[in-house]
Amino acid sequence: MQFIDWVVLTFYFLFLISIGFWAYRRVKNSADFFTAGGRLPWWLSGVSHHVSGYSGAVFVAYAGIAYTHGLTIYVWWACAVAAATFLGAHLVAPRWARLRIATGIQSPTEYLLTRYNLNTQQLIAWSGVIIKIFDVGAKWAAIAILLNIFAGTSFLTGILLAGSVSLIYSTLGGLWADVVNDFAQFLVQLVAGITMFVIVLVNLGDGAAGFLTMWQRLPDTHAAAFSDPYTWQFLIAMVIIDFFSYSGGTWHLATRFIASSSGSVARKAATLSSILYLLWPIVLFFPMFAAPLFLPGLEDPTRSYGLLAIKFLPAGLVGLVMASLFTNTLSMTSSDANTISAVITRDILPRFIKGFSGYSKKRVLLYARISTFSFTVLTIIIAVNAKSFGGVFGLIVSWFAALLGPIAIPMILGLLPAFRRCDSKVAVVSIVAGIAGFIIVKIIPGASLALEVGVPLFTSLLLYIAAGLLSRRQVPERVNTLLNSLKSK
């Protein structure tokens, strides 16, 4: 990076922080901080849902897969997410908005107290917080790798630089700061992504046809939809995981629906996000697919996208691409911090601090900001030690994706009337069984990636569904009332 690149990046960082201060003035209480007062329009919610669904890890871990395996990354990641999000748009997303309207929830786990009981709510809340610490830590590690490629900064310096920006604006502005920054980030990403697409296409030398002819110059397996270990079984597991994740099992994505003004607005938002996941990654991944033609024999394929940008982009545009990659990560991590803070403030702290429910709105808002700050600091500590957990990809897929299912299944299926007979015992058993499955697969030497990701998910899912279909338990009136309030109106 040259001086002009640093100027571009610095200016963008200051812009992000300024949005944090702008949002700070809009936040009067915890409802504003966590759910934007339930006033998010569908287009802003949809873009935010899309943008905050992936991070700089796409340009590191996923770029490495595109370099070594080709098209399969688009199939099992982008297409899987698009299909799962479209399904969630019709089955789940509207229910989150109706849930806020009916009950006034501010966190995704808040309704679990009524749906199941206190112990189940606390199990899911604590488990989700701990898992998210690892997931967000992976995102900081990814952005540090990119900074090292572009600017030569140390791994620790990159983590601290990215983390400090997120600390400031997410702590100040809450969800309003997150979604507005997401939209600004999406505009920057459009410019940077299209620029990279065009420059790489020009350098391929075949004109517009280069998009198709380059596959003939790559190994045959790069054009295949499935390439070991990314098999069709792995795709099935990822589609189901993505359904639970992008429908709200990944909590910060649920907040985009919770903050929508109505169920129909939430449905539109999820549909927009689904369309973006299907189309935009084609542009985004194209340079990554072509990277082996320009950078053959890389020892570390995760560095391919960064090296490609340095190779082709002029001064100034490198800074723009770097800003795009940075904000990809910041949009997700700051959103996570905001939502985890909601869970801690609304669902965990009231169980440990006597009289918390009687605190003033300003005092609760202070605790919300402290929770956001503390969570971000913990994720930075995990990022510094990312190698101990299998690196960036290991943290994202082997840990987060595998453990997400058991936690998310009772949350998402608990919103659907077909499973109204699944009580707290069913929820807890399904979670514990899924986590046990994860541990067993981790112990088995040579277990495939599909097994590592799929066993925890399907163990929990089968137990929960079977119990829901076979149970003849009396449904508590509070559960019937809750589920009836979520019907389409």
N, C-alpha and C positions, 0 to 999 in steps of 0.2 A: 504494500500500500504506500502511495506517495502522499505528499502533503495535502493535495486537493481531496484525496480519498478520506483522509482523517477529518478534513473540514466538513465533508458531506455527512460522515458518520456522527460527528460531534453535534452538528446542527440537528440531525434527526433525534439524537438522544435528548437534546434540550427541548425539542418539540414534544416528545413523549412526556417529559416531566411537566411541561407547561400544561398539557392536557390533564395531568394529575391535579394540578392546582386549580384548573378550571372546574373539574369535577368535584373538588373539595368543597367548593361553594354551593354545589347542588345537593350535597349530602347533609341532611339535617338529623337523620336517625338511622337505626340499623336496617330498616326496610329500604331506605334509599341506598345504603351501602351494599346490601346483599342482593336486592332484587330490582334496583332502579325504580322503586315505587310501582312496579308492575306496568311500566309505560313504554316498553321497548317496541318499536315498530317492527313488522315482519322482515323487512329487507335488512335492517341493521342486526336483528337477532340472527337471521339466516347467514349473513356474511360472517358474523362473529362466531357462530357455531362451526362454520366451515374452517375459518382461519385458526381458531383455538383448538381444532381437532388434530393438528400436527405441528411439529416444531422444527428447530434446526436439525433434529435427529434425522429428518427426511434427507437432508443434504449431506449427512455423514453416514449413518448406518444403512439407510435405504439406498443412498448413492453407491455404497460399496456393493450392495446386492445387484443393483442395475449394472454395475461394471462387470461383475463375475457371472451373473445369471441372466441378465437381459430383461425381456418383456414380462417375466413372471411377477416382478414386483408390482407392476401396474395391475395385474390380474388379481393377486391375492390381497393387495392393499387397497388401491383406489376403487376398483370395481366392487370389491367386497364391502367397503364402507358405503359406497353409493347405494347398493342394493339394501343393505341393512338400515341405512338412514331413511330411505324411501318407505320401507316397511314400518319403521318406527314413527314416521310422520302420520300414519293413519291409525296405528294401534295405541301409541303411547304418548307422543308429544302433546296432543291437546289435553290429556288428563293432568299433566303437570300444571298447566295454566289454570284449569278448573280447580285443581287442588288448592292453589294459592287463593283463588277467589272465594272458595268455600270455607277454608280453614285458616287463612292468613299465614301459612307457612313461609319461612324465609330460607330454610335449608332443605336439601333433598332428603335428609334422614329424619326430619322433624315429624313427618306424618307416621313414621313407623311406631311411635309410641301408641297411637290409637289403633293402627292396623294390627300390630302384634302385642308387644308389651315393652316395659322399660328395659329388661335384660336383653331382649333381641335388638332393640334400638341401640343400646350401648355397645353390643358386640359388633354390629355393622359399622357404627360410627368409629369406634376405636380401630377396627381392622382396616377400614378405608383410609383413615388418616395415616396409619403406619405404611400401608402400601403406597400411598401417594407421595410420601417422603422419598421413597426409592425412585418412583417414576419421574418426579420433577428433578431429582438429582441427576438422572440420566440426561435430561434436557440441558442442564447447565454444562455437563461434561461435553456434550455435543457442540455447543456453541464455543467452548474453550478450544476444542480441536480446530474449528473453523478460524478462530482468531489467530491461532498459532500458524495456520497455513497462510493466511492473508498478511498478517502483520508481524509474525515472529514472536508474539508475546508468549509468556510461559503459561502452562496449563492453569496454575493457580490464579495468575493475574486475569486471565480470560473469564474464569468463573466469578471472581470478585467484581470485575467490571460489569458484566451482564447482570449479576445478582443485585448490585447496588442500585441500578436504574429501576429494576422491577420493585425493589423494596420501597423506593420513594413513591412512584406513582400509584402502585396498588394499595399501599398503606394509606395514602391520602384520599384517593378518589373512589375506591371500591369498584363496583360493577360498571358504573358510568364510565370511569376512566378506562376500564378494560375494553368495553365494547367500542368506544370511540377510537381508541388506539388500534383495535382490531381492524376497523374500517380503513383507517389511514394506512395501516400496514398492508392491507389487501391492495390498495391502490399502488403502493410502492412495489409490492410483489408483482403486480401486473406488468409494470414498466420494466422491472429487472428481469422477470421471467421471459417476456416476449423478446427483450433485447438479446438475452442469451440464446434463445431459440433461433432467432434470425442470424446471428453471427455464426453459430455452429453450422446452420444449414448452408450458409454461404461458403464456409470453409470446407464443406464436404465436396463441393465442386460439381454437383449434379443439378444445381438449381432446385426448384421446388420438389423435383422427383427424388432428391436426396433423402427425404424422409422415408421413402420406401426402399430405395436401392442400397442404403447403407447396411441393411440386414444381410445382403449377399456377401458383404465384406467382413461380417462378424461370424463367430462360430455358430454352427447350426442350432445349438441348444439355446442361443440368445433369442431366437424368434419363437421359441416354444412357450405355450401358456403355463406349462408346469415343468419344473426342473428341480430335481432332488437337491435339498430336502423339502423344497416347496411343492409338495404333491397336491393332488386334488383332495386328498383327505385333510391336508393342512388348510386348504381353501375353505372347506366346509366348516372346520373348526373356527376359522377366523370370521366367516360370515356370521356365525351364531354369536361369537364373542363380540363382534362389532355391533350386532343388534342390541345387545344388552349395554354395551359401552356407550354408543352414540345416541341411544334412546334416553340416557340419563344415568346409567350405571357408573359412567365417568362423571362425577358430580358436577363439575363446572359446566358440562354440556347440558345437564338438566336445568341449570339456572337460566340458560337462554330461553327455555320454554316456560319456566316458572315466572320469569319476568315479563312474559308476553301478556298483552291486555286481555286476550281471550283464547279459547281453544282453537278457533279457526286461524287466528294469527300465528299461533305456535305451529299449526300444521303447514301453513305457507312457509314459515321459516325453515322447518325441517326439509321441505320439498326443495327449496332453493339450495340449501346446503348439499342435498343429494345430487342435484344437477351439477353443481360446481365440482364435487368430488369425481364425477364421471368425466367431465370435460377438461378441467384445468390441469390435472396431472399429466395429460398427454403433452402439453406444452412444457410443463415443469420437468418431466423425466427425459424428454428427448435428448438434451445435452448429456445426461447421465448414461443413456443407452449408447451414445456415440463416443463416449470417452475412451474406450479401448483403441479406437482408430487413431486418436491423437496422442494418447498417453499409454502406449503399450507396456506391459510388464511391470505395472506398479506393485511394489511390495505391500503397500497399505492402500487398498482400493477405497477406503473410506475418505481418503484425501482427494479423490478424483474430481469432484465438483469444484472444490476450491482451486485446485491447480488449473483446471480448465478455464475458470474465470480469469485467473491471473494471466494465462497464456493468450487469451483473445481480447479481453476488455481493455479499453484505454483508461488512462487516469481519470478519476471522477466517477466513471461507471463502476469501477471496482468497489468504491465506497458505497455506491447505491445498492449493489448486490449484497454487500456486507450488511448494510442496513436492513435489507429485506430478510436475510438469514437471521440476523439478530432478533428482529421483531417477530419472526415466526416463533421463536422460542419464548420471547417475552409475553406474547399473547396467550400462550398456553400456561406458562408458569404463573403469571400474575392472576389469571383466571382461577387456576387451582388454589392459589394462596387465598383468594377472596372466598371461594366456596368452602375450603377447609376451615377457614375462620368462621364461616357461618355455622358449620357443624359443631365446632368447638364452643362457640359463644351461645348458640341456641340449644344444643343438645347435651353437651358434656359438662360445661362449667356449672349450669344450674343444679347438677346432681352433686357437686362437690363444694359449692360456695353457698352457705346458708343465707337465705334472703335475697338471692340473686334476682329472682323474678320481680322483686320490688324495687330494683335499682332504677334510677332515672334513665331516660333515653340517652342523655349525653354520656352517662357513665357506662352504659352498655356499649355505646359506640366506641368509647375509649378501649374497652376490652376487645372489641372487634379488631381495632387497629393493632393492638398488642399481639393478638393471636396471629394476624396476617404477618407481622414482622417476625415473630418467633418461628412460624412454620417455614418461612423463606430461609431463615438462617440455618435451620436443620437440613433443608434440602441442599444448601451449599456445602455443608459438611459431608453429606453423602456423595456429592459430586466430586469432591476432592479425593474420595476413596473409591471411585467408580470401578477401578480395575479389580478390586476385591470381589465385585459382584458379577464379573463376566463382561465388563465394558459396557458401552452404550447399548448395543443390541441385546446383550444379556439382561440388562436391567429392564428394557422396554418389553421384550417379548417373553423371555424365560421367566421373569418375575412378575411384572405388572400384568401382562396379558393372561398369564396362567392363573393368577390369583384373583383377577378381576371378576371372572364368572361366578365363583361361589359367593362373593359378596353382593354382586349385582342382581342375581336371580331373584332372591326374595323381595328386593326393592322394586324391580320392574314388573314381575309377574304379580306382585302384591297389589298393583294398581288395576289388574284385570279381573272382572267379575267371575270369570271361569274358575278362578283359583281362590274364591272367597273362603273355602273350607280349609285352606292351608293356614294353620295357626302358628303360634310362636315356636312350638316344639318342632314342627316340620321345617320352619325356617332355620332354626339352630342346627338341627341334624344335617340338613343339606349343606350348610356352610362348613361345618366341622368335617363332614365326609369329603367335601371337595378339597379342603386344605390337606387332609390326610392323603388324598390321592396325589396331590402335588408333591408331598414329601416322599411318598413311595416311588414315584416316577423319577424324582431327583436322585434317589438312592440307586436305582437300577442302572448299571453301566451300559452305555451305548443306546439308551432309549432315544427314539426319533424325536424330532422337533414337533411333529404332529401329535405324538403321544404326550409330550411334555406340556403342550398347550391344551390339548383336548381332554385328557383324563380328568383334571379337576373340574372343568366345565360340565362335561357330560355326566359325571358322578352326581354333582349337585342338581343338575337339570332333571335327570331321570327320577331322582328321589322326590324332588319338589312336585313334578308333574304327576307322578304316580300317586302321591299322597293327595293331591288336589282332585284327581279323578275318582279315587277309590274311597276317600273319606266320607263318612256319614255324620261327622260331628255337627253339633248345633252351632250355627254361626252367631257370634255375639251381635247384639243390636247395634252397637257402636260401629262395627265393621260394615254391616249392611247399610247403615246411614252414610258412612264415608264413601263407599263404592257407588251408591246411588247418586251421590252428589257429583260424581265424575262423568255421568252419562251426558251424551250430546244434547244440547238444549237449542 
